[in-house]
Amino acid sequence: MSYDKEKIFKECLEIIPIEKIINVKDLVCFLPCCRKTFYNFFPENSPSLLTIKEAINDSKVITKSNLRKNWELSDAPALQIALYKTIATDEEREKLNTTYQKTETTAKIQVVEMTKEERKERLKILKSKL
């Protein structure tokens, strides 16, 4: 089946705000073409795909903003905590989160070069310890 690239592009930009699309994979499900055709029309980093992704990003921002408004107006403590966590500083979030773990390492990796014979000998020693 033959598809009109410009028509598909316009359809994308119309569908995104109506269906509140938040990723390209979901968008393709609403189109008359398959995913392969979509990416043939709009290859990675093409101006058209970047425009589509920009529209999707706008849709995400609107959705997140609406969620935050609903959370703020809600009487549900879980939603209010979720909102607080999204706007909290790292220190505040750490104090709220009972499973917060901060991991830091100062380990250094030392690369040792070996000949093929040295590797074989080392493997032999390690296998003998098993």
Protein Blocks (a to p, Z undefined) as FASTA:
>chain_A
ZZdfklmmmmmmmmmmmnopabfklmmmmpmbdfklmmmmmgghiaklmmmmmmmmmmmm
mmmmmmmmmmmmpmbfklmmmmmmmmmcfklmmmmpmkbccdddfbdcddddddfklmmm
mmmmmmmmZZ
